[in-house]
Amino acid sequence: MNTLLLPLSNFNGSELDNHLEYIRKTRNNSKHYMTRFRGEINSEMQKSWYSNISKKINPYIFIVEEHGVVFYPVGYGTINIEGDSAMVTGVISQSERGKGFGRKLFSALIEESKKMAQKVSLEVLENNTIGISLYESIGFIETNRDHDVITMELKK
């Protein structure tokens, strides 16, 4: 089983619409883990976000290839370039969690980020202990805490 991190800019038409809808639903199912906007996003909001996206924000779909034939999304991620730093975020579908995809997604996001920026950071809610453990095991350390949001930076 291979995983692929593909830029949304690679897609158009109904394929892009399907990926945007997948991202919207996956994000809404995980909104309680969001560090910024935690509200529900509807289809129009999602389409507006993508059509007005800054060139500093790079959205990706995270896809699994099985037996070289079947492709299906298991998550998504974004890389937001802020100065010399890349702020990464990612979500794995609830039904796909616990299978190692989170580690693969964030490893791929880090690899891409290093092509665009000197530093890689992320935000996580302090009650997301599974996420924090994953990020620490990859090499992130806490650099700031603001209420319930922890900022972590890659040190490896």
C-alpha positions as CSV (number, residue, x, y, z in Angstrom):
1,M,0.0,0.0,0.0
2,N,1.5,3.3,-1.1
3,T,0.5,6.8,-0.1
4,L,0.6,9.9,-2.2
5,L,0.4,13.6,-1.2
6,L,-1.0,15.4,-4.2
7,P,-1.5,19.1,-4.6
8,L,-5.1,20.1,-5.2
9,S,-3.8,22.3,-8.1
10,N,-3.3,19.0,-10.0
11,F,-7.1,18.6,-10.3
12,N,-9.9,20.3,-12.0
13,G,-13.6,19.9,-12.8
14,S,-15.6,17.2,-11.0
15,E,-12.4,15.5,-9.7
16,L,-11.5,18.8,-7.9
17,D,-15.1,19.2,-6.7
18,N,-15.0,15.7,-5.2
19,H,-11.8,16.3,-3.4
20,L,-13.0,19.6,-2.0
21,E,-16.2,17.9,-0.8
22,Y,-14.1,15.1,0.8
23,I,-11.9,17.7,2.5
24,R,-14.9,19.6,3.8
25,K,-16.6,16.6,5.2
26,T,-13.4,15.3,6.8
27,R,-12.6,18.7,8.3
28,N,-16.1,19.0,9.7
29,N,-15.9,15.6,11.3
30,S,-12.7,16.7,13.0
31,K,-13.6,20.3,13.8
32,H,-13.2,19.7,17.5
33,Y,-9.4,19.3,16.8
34,M,-9.2,22.6,14.8
35,T,-7.0,25.3,16.4
36,R,-8.5,28.3,14.5
37,F,-12.0,28.2,13.1
38,R,-14.0,25.4,14.8
39,G,-17.3,26.0,13.2
40,E,-19.1,23.9,10.5
41,I,-18.1,24.6,6.9
42,N,-20.7,24.3,4.1
43,S,-20.0,23.6,0.4
44,E,-20.2,27.2,-0.6
45,M,-17.7,28.3,2.1
46,Q,-15.3,25.5,0.9
47,K,-15.5,26.5,-2.7
48,S,-15.1,30.2,-1.8
49,W,-12.0,29.3,0.3
50,Y,-10.4,27.4,-2.5
51,S,-11.2,29.9,-5.3
52,N,-9.8,32.8,-3.1
53,I,-6.9,30.9,-1.6
54,S,-3.6,32.8,-1.1
55,K,-0.6,31.6,-3.1
56,K,1.1,31.1,0.3
57,I,-1.4,28.3,1.1
58,N,-0.8,24.9,-0.5
59,P,-3.6,22.4,0.0
60,Y,-3.1,18.6,-0.6
61,I,-5.2,15.5,-0.8
62,F,-3.6,12.4,0.8
63,I,-4.4,9.3,-1.2
64,V,-3.8,5.6,-0.8
65,E,-2.9,3.3,-3.7
66,E,-3.7,-0.3,-3.2
67,H,-2.4,-3.0,-5.6
68,G,-1.5,-0.3,-8.1
69,V,-5.1,0.1,-9.0
70,V,-7.5,1.6,-6.4
71,F,-7.0,5.1,-5.2
72,Y,-9.0,6.6,-2.4
73,P,-8.4,9.6,-0.1
74,V,-7.6,9.0,3.6
75,G,-6.9,12.6,4.6
76,Y,-5.7,16.0,3.6
77,G,-3.1,18.6,4.5
78,T,-2.1,22.2,4.0
79,I,1.2,24.0,4.0
80,N,0.9,27.7,4.8
81,I,4.1,29.7,4.1
82,E,4.6,32.4,6.7
83,G,7.9,34.2,6.2
84,D,10.7,31.6,6.4
85,S,8.4,29.1,8.1
86,A,5.9,26.6,6.9
87,M,2.8,26.0,9.1
88,V,1.5,22.5,8.4
89,T,-1.9,21.0,9.2
90,G,-3.4,17.7,8.4
91,V,-6.4,15.5,9.1
92,I,-6.9,11.8,8.6
93,S,-10.5,10.5,8.1
94,Q,-12.0,9.1,11.3
95,S,-12.4,5.7,9.7
96,E,-8.7,5.5,8.7
97,R,-7.1,6.6,12.0
98,G,-4.9,4.2,13.9
99,K,-3.4,2.7,10.8
100,G,-0.2,4.8,10.6
101,F,-1.5,7.3,8.0
102,G,-1.1,10.3,10.3
103,R,2.7,9.6,10.5
104,K,2.9,9.2,6.7
105,L,0.8,12.3,6.0
106,F,2.9,14.5,8.3
107,S,6.2,13.1,7.0
108,A,5.1,13.9,3.5
109,L,4.0,17.4,4.5
110,I,7.3,18.0,6.2
111,E,9.2,16.8,3.1
112,E,7.2,19.2,0.9
113,S,7.6,22.1,3.5
114,K,11.3,21.8,3.5
115,K,11.3,22.6,-0.3
116,M,9.5,26.0,0.5
117,A,10.8,27.1,3.9
118,Q,13.6,26.9,6.5
119,K,11.4,26.1,9.5
120,V,8.4,23.8,9.9
121,S,5.8,24.3,12.6
122,L,2.2,23.3,13.5
123,E,-0.5,24.0,16.0
124,V,-2.3,21.4,18.1
125,L,-4.9,21.6,20.9
126,E,-3.5,20.7,24.3
127,N,-6.2,18.0,24.7
128,N,-5.1,16.2,21.4
129,T,-2.7,13.9,23.2
130,I,-2.6,11.4,20.4
131,G,-1.6,14.2,17.9
132,I,1.0,15.6,20.4
133,S,2.6,12.2,20.8
134,L,2.8,11.7,17.0
135,Y,4.3,15.2,16.5
136,E,6.9,14.7,19.3
137,S,7.9,11.3,17.8
138,I,8.5,13.0,14.4
139,G,10.7,15.6,16.0
140,F,8.4,18.6,16.9
141,I,8.9,20.4,20.2
142,E,6.6,22.9,22.0
143,T,7.6,26.5,21.4
144,N,4.5,28.4,22.5
145,R,1.3,27.9,24.3
146,D,-1.7,30.3,24.0
147,H,-4.7,29.2,26.0
148,D,-5.5,25.7,24.7
149,V,-3.4,25.9,21.5
150,I,0.2,24.6,21.5
151,T,2.6,25.7,18.7
152,M,5.3,23.2,17.9
153,E,8.4,23.4,15.7
154,L,10.3,20.7,14.0
155,K,13.8,20.3,15.5
156,K,15.1,17.2,13.7
